[in-house]
C-alpha cells in the first residue's frame, strides 16, 4: 500500500452542498437560509448558550455554593523489578525507598506493581499491591504488608490536644 492509495472509508465523506445555483437545484435564491432574519444575514452567528432571547439556562439556575471538589489520591507506582538493588532482608517502606534513592519523596499512596522479576527476599510495606506483585514477593521468599495512610480531617482541630 502506498500513501497515494489511501482513501477515506466508503460513506464517511459527503460532497459539499452547492447552494445558489438556480431554482431547479432546490437550494437556489435564498441558498437554504430562509427569508429575512438573523440566520439569513451574512456574518450570522449566535453566541454559545443563546436561546433566542429567552433567559438562558446558565442564568436560570442558581449558583452552586460551597462545593468541594472530590479528593483524588495520586498513586505512586513502583514495579517489583526496581527493588532488586536493595540488600536482602531489608524492610521496605516509603521512607526506606527514599533513603535508598528509589523514590524522590515519601508518598502516602505507594502502589507496588508486578512488572519485572524479584530475586531478593524482602519485607515490603506499601499502601497497595497488585496480585502479580504479591505472587512474585512470595515466590522470592519475602512477605508483604498493606499499610493505611494517615487520615487527615480538613478544617477541624482535634479536641483535647
C-alpha positions, 0 to 999 in steps of 0.5 A: 500500500502506498500513501497515494492509495489511501482513501477515506472509508466508503460513506464517511465523506459527503460532497459539499452542498452547492447552494445558489445555483438556480431554482431547479437545484432546490437550494437556489435564491435564498441558498437554504437560509430562509427569508429575512432574519438573523440566520439569513444575514451574512456574518450570522452567528449566535453566541454559545448558550443563546436561546433566542432571547429567552433567559438562558439556562446558565442564568436560570439556575442558581449558583452552586455554593460551597462545593468541594471538589472530590479528593483524588489520591495520586498513586505512586507506582513502583514495579517489583523489578526496581527493588532488586538493588536493595540488600536482602532482608531489608524492610521496605517502606516509603521512607526506606525507598527514599533513603535508598534513592528509589523514590524522590519523596515519601508518598502516602499512596505507594502502589507496588506493581508486578512488572519485572522479576524479584530475586531478593527476599524482602519485607515490603510495606506499601499502601497497595499491591497488585496480585502479580506483585504479591505472587512474585514477593512470595515466590522470592521468599519475602512477605508483604504488608498493606499499610493505611495512610494517615487520615487527615480531617480538613478544617477541624482541630482535634479536641483535647490536644 
